Amino acid sequence: MNELELLGPRGHGAPCGTALLKAVAEDFQVDEVLDIALAGEGEHLWLWVEKRGLNTEDAARRIARAAGVPLRMISYAGLKDRQALTRQWFSLHLPGKADPQLSAAEDASLCILRQVRHSRKLQRGAHAANGFTLRLTQLNADRDALQRRLTQIAAQGIPNYFGLQRFGFEGGNIAHARHFAERQTLPEQRNVRSRVLSAARSLLFNRVLAERVAAGTWNQALPGDLLAFTDSRSFFPAGEAECSDPRLAILDLHPTGPLWGAGVSTAGGVAQALEQKVAEDERALVEWLAEAGMTHERRILRLPIGGLTWHYPEPDILQLEFVLPAGCFATVLVRELVDLLPAGQTDNPCVF
């Protein structure tokens, strides 16, 4: 499956040029934002970890081996990219045990920056947001066009697609999901099961969002929409009055799309018709998700970009800094700016 099939049309038009992302790990930096006051005591040891070129699951395995505990005793809030410089929290359940010696887990790719005790383990999805610093190198784009596009994105947000990472190499996770959906079975391995279920839900959401982008309605509320605030999982129906709520204009309130599972969507009007069409086109996946025990949830269609700033450290480098809610993809923002070059490819000199 290609990018357009997995995501959909861009919200702000054609890309302004080309660039390379992740030439080195430092070009893609992520800092987990955790809004939890740590107690300083308790049976859980929390670790603030910096890792380079190492994914979250591999880091958890290394920490578990160094601590001499089963992998199931290690928790983390979210998965972070391998090809990146990331800082995130892990927790170890150590009831009645002293802090372990963890130096065996550390090397050039992993450094433990802080250790603190807490009374509870770190739950998945507990982080409030992620802060990003991205460097687009080998930039070949019109700087005036980029300035206009970035200003537009800061004011209007972007379509909140799930990024290509969710779907695996060439959409392999989707092919895997369809295999199990056709048989109405589930993978035995827990991590594989989680990956294919997540990919299927993400694809269906992206299909709904792509239709809204094509219709020019991804960033506005329609009667019958279910609306949600940026950082809330609750939602409410939109009537005529709600469609004029001033909080829509300041990117605080947004229309939502479905994350399929058991339960019935209460959307109405155009939103309901669109969701039903996608469900009919992908009946096997929809039924499989419900049978797998997933519950119907909502995700905002429009993604506000928090604290977006940018500058040019070098003529052919664009550096972006911004904050996204947990579960949202920085690569989707980059997609609204430029087409990415394959790793190792050199484009023409920068055009301003």
MOPE-V958631 format. One record per residue. N is the residue number from 1. RES is the residue in one small letter. PHI is phi in whole degrees, 0 to 359 (NA if undefined). PSI is psi in degrees with one decimal (* if undefined). D_LAST is the distance of its C-alpha to the last C-alpha in whole Angstrom. Layout:
n: <N/N>
res: <RES/RES>
phi: <PHI/PHI>
psi: <PSI/PSI>
d_last: <D_LAST/D_LAST>
This chain:
n: <1/2/3/4/5/6/7/8/9/10/11/12/13/14/15/16/17/18/19/20/21/22/23/24/25/26/27/28/29/30/31/32/33/34/35/36/37/38/39/40/41/42/43/44/45/46/47/48/49/50/51/52/53/54/55/56/57/58/59/60/61/62/63/64/65/66/67/68/69/70/71/72/73/74/75/76/77/78/79/80/81/82/83/84/85/86/87/88/89/90/91/92/93/94/95/96/97/98/99/100/101/102/103/104/105/106/107/108/109/110/111/112/113/114/115/116/117/118/119/120/121/122/123/124/125/126/127/128/129/130/131/132/133/134/135/136/137/138/139/140/141/142/143/144/145/146/147/148/149/150/151/152/153/154/155/156/157/158/159/160/161/162/163/164/165/166/167/168/169/170/171/172/173/174/175/176/177/178/179/180/181/182/183/184/185/186/187/188/189/190/191/192/193/194/195/196/197/198/199/200/201/202/203/204/205/206/207/208/209/210/211/212/213/214/215/216/217/218/219/220/221/222/223/224/225/226/227/228/229/230/231/232/233/234/235/236/237/238/239/240/241/242/243/244/245/246/247/248/249/250/251/252/253/254/255/256/257/258/259/260/261/262/263/264/265/266/267/268/269/270/271/272/273/274/275/276/277/278/279/280/281/282/283/284/285/286/287/288/289/290/291/292/293/294/295/296/297/298/299/300/301/302/303/304/305/306/307/308/309/310/311/312/313/314/315/316/317/318/319/320/321/322/323/324/325/326/327/328/329/330/331/332/333/334/335/336/337/338/339/340/341/342/343/344/345/346/347/348/349/350/351/352>
res: <m/n/e/l/e/l/l/g/p/r/g/h/g/a/p/c/g/t/a/l/l/k/a/v/a/e/d/f/q/v/d/e/v/l/d/i/a/l/a/g/e/g/e/h/l/w/l/w/v/e/k/r/g/l/n/t/e/d/a/a/r/r/i/a/r/a/a/g/v/p/l/r/m/i/s/y/a/g/l/k/d/r/q/a/l/t/r/q/w/f/s/l/h/l/p/g/k/a/d/p/q/l/s/a/a/e/d/a/s/l/c/i/l/r/q/v/r/h/s/r/k/l/q/r/g/a/h/a/a/n/g/f/t/l/r/l/t/q/l/n/a/d/r/d/a/l/q/r/r/l/t/q/i/a/a/q/g/i/p/n/y/f/g/l/q/r/f/g/f/e/g/g/n/i/a/h/a/r/h/f/a/e/r/q/t/l/p/e/q/r/n/v/r/s/r/v/l/s/a/a/r/s/l/l/f/n/r/v/l/a/e/r/v/a/a/g/t/w/n/q/a/l/p/g/d/l/l/a/f/t/d/s/r/s/f/f/p/a/g/e/a/e/c/s/d/p/r/l/a/i/l/d/l/h/p/t/g/p/l/w/g/a/g/v/s/t/a/g/g/v/a/q/a/l/e/q/k/v/a/e/d/e/r/a/l/v/e/w/l/a/e/a/g/m/t/h/e/r/r/i/l/r/l/p/i/g/g/l/t/w/h/y/p/e/p/d/i/l/q/l/e/f/v/l/p/a/g/c/f/a/t/v/l/v/r/e/l/v/d/l/l/p/a/g/q/t/d/n/p/c/v/f>
phi: <NA/268/300/294/291/276/253/155/294/290/276/239/95/297/297/275/163/228/196/250/241/71/301/224/302/294/286/226/250/228/239/292/256/244/262/228/277/280/286/89/207/135/268/244/261/262/238/263/243/256/224/227/65/217/277/295/294/294/298/298/297/294/295/299/297/297/278/71/234/296/302/295/275/258/233/208/279/199/275/239/299/286/277/191/253/234/232/211/266/232/228/242/273/229/297/71/244/282/300/283/278/247/299/294/277/265/197/295/261/212/223/271/272/202/230/208/277/209/278/228/280/282/269/298/78/284/285/280/193/229/264/239/231/244/240/268/254/51/290/232/202/281/295/295/295/296/300/296/295/295/297/295/295/300/274/242/76/222/299/271/295/286/284/301/304/297/258/78/299/53/73/300/295/289/301/296/298/296/303/285/296/297/261/51/233/230/299/286/287/299/292/291/301/299/295/284/296/297/297/295/299/294/298/295/299/300/296/296/297/300/293/291/296/299/275/75/241/292/249/218/269/245/306/100/298/256/257/216/279/306/253/238/264/272/211/213/285/258/260/301/294/296/291/252/300/298/288/294/290/261/62/258/236/215/290/238/236/275/253/292/178/295/114/250/292/261/296/229/59/298/299/297/298/293/297/295/296/297/297/292/291/235/303/298/294/299/292/297/297/294/293/284/95/291/253/292/227/233/223/295/281/250/250/285/257/285/57/292/226/205/201/242/298/222/305/250/230/248/254/243/228/192/234/236/301/303/88/251/245/295/295/290/294/302/299/283/256/217/276/271/284/298/304/90/271/251/264/293/303/296/247/248>
psi: <139.8/176.6/-42.1/-35.8/-34.7/-33.2/-93.2/-173.5/152.3/153.1/-22.1/19.7/-171.1/151.5/153.7/-5.0/-151.5/159.7/169.1/135.1/138.6/37.4/-36.6/162.4/-35.3/-12.7/-13.3/94.5/136.0/130.8/119.5/134.3/111.4/116.3/61.3/128.8/112.6/136.0/-28.4/-2.4/159.8/177.8/8.2/128.4/118.7/137.1/130.2/111.3/133.0/130.7/149.3/121.8/31.5/128.8/170.0/-42.5/-40.2/-38.9/-41.8/-40.5/-41.9/-41.0/-41.7/-44.5/-45.2/-36.5/-14.6/35.3/157.8/151.8/-31.0/-14.1/-3.4/132.1/154.7/158.5/-37.1/163.0/139.4/154.6/149.5/-51.4/74.5/166.6/110.1/150.7/122.2/165.7/144.1/156.1/146.6/132.4/115.2/60.8/123.7/11.7/150.9/165.4/127.8/161.6/118.6/10.1/-25.9/-20.1/-15.2/142.6/-158.7/-19.6/-9.4/128.8/128.8/113.6/-26.8/146.4/134.3/142.0/152.0/161.4/-16.0/159.3/161.9/123.2/149.8/135.9/10.4/-19.5/145.7/-32.5/177.9/133.8/135.4/142.6/111.8/141.5/114.6/114.9/171.4/41.0/126.8/89.1/158.4/119.3/-35.3/-40.8/-40.7/-40.0/-45.1/-43.6/-43.9/-39.6/-40.6/-43.2/-41.9/-35.0/-29.9/-11.7/-171.8/162.2/134.0/55.2/151.4/135.4/167.0/-28.3/-33.0/-24.8/-2.2/174.4/121.8/34.1/24.0/-32.8/-31.1/-43.0/-40.5/-44.4/-43.0/-36.0/-48.0/-34.8/-39.3/-28.8/-4.7/46.8/175.0/148.2/147.2/-37.1/130.4/-43.6/-35.2/-42.2/-47.4/-41.5/-44.8/-34.8/-43.3/-41.7/-40.7/-46.1/-40.2/-41.0/-44.8/-41.4/-46.6/-34.4/-44.0/-46.4/-39.9/-38.2/-38.1/-38.0/-45.1/-33.7/-7.0/23.5/12.3/-24.6/24.0/153.8/137.0/148.7/130.1/-16.1/155.8/122.9/148.5/153.6/160.5/-45.5/24.5/145.2/-5.8/159.2/165.2/154.3/149.5/121.9/-167.2/-42.2/-43.0/-28.7/-14.2/12.2/125.6/-17.7/-17.7/-40.6/-25.9/15.8/34.2/-28.7/142.0/153.1/155.3/162.7/168.1/141.0/104.5/149.2/-167.7/143.0/162.7/133.2/138.3/12.9/154.3/-178.0/-140.2/-38.7/-44.9/-44.1/-40.6/-44.6/-39.1/-38.0/-45.8/-41.1/-39.5/-38.2/-26.5/47.0/-41.6/-44.3/-42.8/-46.5/-37.1/-42.7/-40.7/-43.3/-27.1/-5.8/4.9/145.8/149.4/125.8/178.3/152.5/138.7/139.5/-28.6/132.8/112.5/142.7/108.4/132.8/35.5/122.1/160.3/151.9/174.1/95.9/-31.8/160.4/-31.6/25.3/128.0/122.5/129.5/140.8/133.8/170.0/136.2/147.6/154.8/140.9/3.3/159.2/121.4/-31.7/-23.5/-34.4/-47.0/-38.4/-29.5/-9.8/-52.1/161.4/138.0/136.0/146.7/148.1/133.6/-8.5/137.0/127.0/-176.2/163.2/157.4/141.0/130.6/*>
d_last: <34/30/27/28/32/32/29/28/26/23/23/20/19/17/15/11/10/12/13/17/19/22/22/24/26/25/22/24/26/29/31/34/35/39/41/44/46/48/52/52/55/56/56/53/50/47/44/41/39/36/35/33/32/36/36/38/41/41/41/44/46/46/47/50/51/51/52/55/55/54/51/52/52/48/46/43/41/38/37/33/31/32/29/28/29/31/34/37/40/43/47/50/54/56/59/62/60/58/55/54/53/49/48/49/46/43/41/38/37/39/40/42/40/43/47/48/51/51/54/52/50/46/46/43/41/42/39/37/33/31/28/25/23/20/17/15/14/13/10/8/6/4/5/7/9/10/11/13/14/15/17/19/20/21/23/24/25/24/27/29/29/31/28/29/31/34/34/35/33/33/35/38/39/39/41/44/44/45/48/49/49/51/54/53/54/52/51/53/51/49/46/45/47/45/42/43/44/41/38/41/40/37/36/39/37/33/35/36/33/31/34/33/29/30/32/30/32/31/30/33/37/39/43/44/41/42/40/40/38/35/37/41/42/44/44/46/46/44/46/45/45/43/40/40/40/37/36/34/32/31/31/34/36/35/36/37/38/41/41/44/48/51/52/51/48/49/46/47/45/42/41/45/45/41/42/46/44/42/45/47/44/44/48/49/46/47/51/50/48/51/53/52/52/49/49/47/44/41/37/35/33/30/28/27/25/27/25/21/19/16/14/12/15/12/9/9/12/12/16/18/21/23/27/29/32/34/34/30/28/24/23/23/21/18/19/18/15/14/16/18/18/22/23/23/20/17/14/12/10/7/4/0>
